[in-house]
Amino acid sequence: MKSNKKGLNTLCTHEGDLKDTKFKGVVSPLYMSTAYAFDDVDIKRYPRYFNTPNQEALCKKLAALEHAEAALIFGSGMAAISTALMAFLQAGDHIVLQQTMYGGTYHFAVTQLNKYGIEYSFTDGWQVEDFEKEIKSNTKVIYMETPSNPLLTITDIAGVAQLAKKKGLVSMIDNTFASPINQNPIDFGVDVVLHSATKYMGGHSDICAGVVAASQEHIDTVFQSAICFGGSLSEYTVWLLERSIKTMAIRVKAQSDNAQKMAEYLVGNEDVGQVYYPGLKTHPDHDLAKSQMKGFGGMLSFELPNMDISLFFKHLKLIKPVMSLAGVESTVILPVTTSHALMSPEDREKQGIKDCLVRFSLGIEEVEDLIEDLEQAIAKVKSLSVPA
Ligand SMILES: *Cc1c(COP(=O)(O)O)cnc(C)c1O
């Protein structure tokens, strides 16, 4: 673990930035070159070697934010996740994956791993014992996601990381929902931290990227797969992502505050069923969340039973029903038709994802405006469904 005494906003704004020594511009210059002369230099720079000036600069910032020794930046979250998994697994190995997780990662596991002779098991729940139960003699990796998508379950990060250490396994975590602002898994002993930077790091719904952060040794291992799979991010997007991250701490804080207020409001709304948010004292793992998170994040889910949800979505004026999440604008989706559509209905039911579950990504708008939008849309749907 690397201790960095600088404040979070200072790290977000300055860490790793490239100096413009020629013109003294305040932002990192953008180097678009894919070709670099290598006479008189030590490093052979090339985009797919993940070592161009802008890539290296951004990786310093990412490593600092995740309290890691090193980081790599990829062309998408799934590029980061799949490359990291393939770096630590080979034919004959086995991986234990948390049952509640991002649909794309689930899809990767069930459609790809067997092709490479890699076995996998999903846990029955998200307790440490659930992970331990699935470990076999050939297990190499334990994979968790907390808070999870879409039900915001909380996994005991230190507990799972310790279990992995005890058994000599590599622990991995998808830290996308929390972002490095709200949760730093390396402090709890996790080996490899993964992000879809498309979400809170980008934060403006206009960048697709992914991150792996870990010790230098683990990053070297991931790098060996990364140069083969070739999932590097284009220079311009690397540069844009550096710009986005400058405001990440203030954005995520505003989004987390909004989510807390919205969750408390939804609990009191009689048209709303179950509300899932780790910041609620009624969340079964609220205390655990409090012990490992600095903020509870900008994501929540709620059930809207007895209502035509597509009609509800149609009448929202401010909140946009869209795929993806974590932008400065508030968005909602129905996991059953989007993020978890590739999952069988039986598996969804096993995970507790109901058809009326709405996932809500809080933006930075005033929460009063968001509440008003929800209320008018619910009222409209109710008025339309009253028999004439
Ligand atoms: C979006 C997402 C991913 C995948 O990232 P992409 O950038 O879409 O490839 C992985 N994990 C979580 C939790 C996500 O929300």
PDBQT file of the ligand as one rigid body, heavy atoms in Angstrom, charges set to zero:
ROOT
HETATM    1  C1  LIG A 401     -20.464  -1.005 -16.778  1.00  0.00    +0.000 C 
HETATM    2  C2  LIG A 401     -19.876  -1.961 -15.833  1.00  0.00    +0.000 A 
HETATM    3  C3  LIG A 401     -18.892  -2.870 -16.238  1.00  0.00    +0.000 A 
HETATM    4  C4  LIG A 401     -18.436  -2.981 -17.679  1.00  0.00    +0.000 C 
HETATM    5  O1  LIG A 401     -17.807  -1.840 -18.138  1.00  0.00    +0.000 OA
HETATM    6  P1  LIG A 401     -17.817  -1.356 -19.672  1.00  0.00    +0.000 P 
HETATM    7  O2  LIG A 401     -17.050  -0.078 -19.607  1.00  0.00    +0.000 OA
HETATM    8  O3  LIG A 401     -19.230  -1.221 -20.105  1.00  0.00    +0.000 OA
HETATM    9  O4  LIG A 401     -17.111  -2.414 -20.457  1.00  0.00    +0.000 OA
HETATM   10  C5  LIG A 401     -18.350  -3.701 -15.281  1.00  0.00    +0.000 A 
HETATM   11  N1  LIG A 401     -18.755  -3.670 -14.006  1.00  0.00    +0.000 NA
HETATM   12  C6  LIG A 401     -19.705  -2.823 -13.582  1.00  0.00    +0.000 A 
HETATM   13  C7  LIG A 401     -20.120  -2.842 -12.150  1.00  0.00    +0.000 C 
HETATM   14  C8  LIG A 401     -20.298  -1.938 -14.480  1.00  0.00    +0.000 A 
HETATM   15  O5  LIG A 401     -21.259  -1.114 -14.050  1.00  0.00    +0.000 OA
ENDROOT
TORSDOF 0
